[in-house]
Amino acid sequence: METQVATKQEMFISTEAMRTHWQGHRSLTRRVIEAFPEDKLFDFSIGGMRPFSELVMEVIDITDRGMDGLASGTWEEVQSFDHNGNMPKTKEEMLKLWDNVTEKIDAKWPSISSAHFQKVQVAFGQYENANYATLLYFVDNEIHHRGQGYVYLRALGIEPPFFWER
């Protein structure tokens, strides 16, 4: 039996399908934010985990600055994302920040070529990886923190949105 050697790279998913997939996750995470009572969004936690508002701000900051890096190829050096100075005071303000970053994804996405996703860069001055892997980290991080939000909602007696409705 002869072994076949791949001579070209096959594409698993188009860049547009990836954007749509990610935006589906963002839509679901937005509904999780909406499900929180205003007071619990900013102060409820379990087992020493951060309140959901802080988890959401991490996702906002990583995605906001991450889209700048992905689109431009120039990554801002960030040692840590400190949300204390820019934490919204209301759920409405948090949702507005979320929506602004969602719009930024759609605005900057067309400028990122398929080839650019294969390029290895150092995100935030410390994470060297192919850009597609950095993007997948953004999505994975959001899913992880959304899962924490699901736990919080259930602990508060609130049925979270169905995770498959993206």
C-alpha positions in Angstrom: 0.0 0.0 0.0 1.4 3.4 -1.0 1.4 6.2 1.5 0.0 9.5 0.1 1.8 12.6 1.2 -0.2 15.8 1.3 1.2 18.4 -1.1 -1.1 21.2 -0.3 -2.9 22.5 2.8 -6.6 21.8 2.9 -8.8 24.3 4.4 -11.0 23.0 7.2 -13.2 26.1 7.7 -13.4 29.4 5.8 -12.5 32.6 7.6 -16.1 33.8 7.2 -17.5 30.5 8.7 -15.1 31.1 11.6 -16.3 34.6 12.2 -19.9 33.4 12.1 -19.1 30.6 14.6 -17.4 33.1 17.0 -20.2 35.6 16.7 -22.6 32.8 17.5 -20.7 32.2 20.8 -20.7 36.0 21.4 -24.5 36.1 20.9 -24.9 33.3 23.5 -22.6 35.0 26.0 -24.5 38.2 25.6 -27.7 36.4 26.5 -26.0 35.0 29.6 -25.0 38.5 30.6 -28.6 39.6 30.1 -29.9 36.8 32.3 -28.1 38.1 35.3 -29.9 40.2 37.8 -28.2 43.7 37.9 -26.9 43.3 41.5 -25.7 39.8 41.1 -23.7 40.5 37.9 -21.2 42.6 39.8 -20.9 40.9 43.2 -22.1 37.2 43.1 -19.4 34.6 43.2 -19.0 31.0 44.3 -15.9 29.4 45.8 -13.6 32.4 45.4 -14.2 32.7 41.7 -14.5 36.3 40.3 -17.9 37.8 39.8 -19.2 37.3 36.3 -18.8 41.0 35.5 -15.0 40.6 35.9 -15.0 37.5 33.7 -16.9 39.3 31.0 -14.5 42.3 31.2 -11.6 39.9 30.6 -13.3 38.6 27.5 -14.1 42.1 26.3 -10.5 43.3 26.9 -8.9 40.3 25.2 -11.2 40.4 22.2 -11.0 44.2 21.8 -7.2 44.4 21.9 -6.9 41.0 20.2 -8.8 42.2 17.2 -6.5 45.1 16.9 -3.5 42.7 17.0 -5.0 40.2 14.6 -6.0 42.9 12.1 -2.9 45.0 12.2 -0.2 42.4 12.9 1.0 44.7 15.7 0.3 43.4 19.2 0.1 45.7 22.2 2.2 44.4 25.1 -0.1 43.6 28.0 1.1 42.1 31.3 -2.4 41.9 32.8 -5.8 43.2 32.0 -6.8 45.4 35.0 -10.5 46.1 34.9 -10.7 48.1 38.1 -10.4 51.5 36.3 -12.8 50.7 33.5 -15.4 48.4 35.1 -18.9 49.4 34.0 -21.3 50.3 36.8 -24.4 48.8 35.2 -25.4 45.8 33.1 -26.5 48.2 30.3 -23.0 49.7 30.2 -21.5 46.3 30.1 -23.7 45.2 27.3 -22.8 48.4 25.3 -19.1 47.5 25.7 -19.9 43.9 24.6 -21.8 45.2 21.5 -19.0 47.6 20.6 -16.5 44.8 20.5 -18.9 42.6 18.6 -19.1 45.4 15.9 -15.3 45.7 15.9 -15.0 42.0 15.1 -17.2 42.5 12.1 -15.5 45.7 11.0 -11.9 44.4 11.2 -12.5 40.8 10.2 -12.5 41.4 6.4 -8.9 42.9 6.6 -7.5 39.6 8.0 -6.4 37.2 5.2 -6.4 33.4 5.5 -2.7 33.5 5.2 -2.4 35.9 8.1 -4.1 33.4 10.4 -1.2 31.0 9.6 1.4 33.6 10.6 3.2 33.1 14.0 3.2 36.2 16.1 3.6 37.1 19.8 0.2 38.2 21.1 0.1 40.8 23.8 3.9 40.6 24.0 4.0 37.2 25.6 2.1 34.5 23.8 3.8 33.2 20.7 1.6 31.1 18.4 0.0 31.0 15.0 -2.7 33.7 14.8 -5.4 31.1 14.2 -4.4 29.4 17.5 -4.6 32.8 19.3 -8.0 33.3 17.9 -9.1 29.9 19.1 -7.8 30.8 22.5 -10.1 33.9 22.5 -13.1 31.7 21.7 -12.1 29.0 24.2 -11.6 31.6 27.0 -15.0 33.0 26.3 -16.6 29.6 26.4 -14.8 28.8 29.7 -16.0 32.0 31.4 -19.5 31.6 30.0 -19.6 28.2 31.7 -18.8 29.9 35.0 -21.7 32.2 34.3 -24.0 29.2 33.8 -22.9 27.9 37.2 -23.7 31.2 38.8 -27.1 31.5 37.1 -28.0 28.0 38.2 -26.9 28.8 41.8 -29.1 31.8 41.7 -32.1 29.7 40.6 -32.1 31.1 37.0 -32.3 28.9 34.0 -29.4 29.8 31.6 -29.9 30.0 27.9 -29.5 26.7 26.0 -25.9 26.4 25.1 -26.6 25.0 21.7 -28.7 28.1 20.6 -25.9 30.2 19.1 
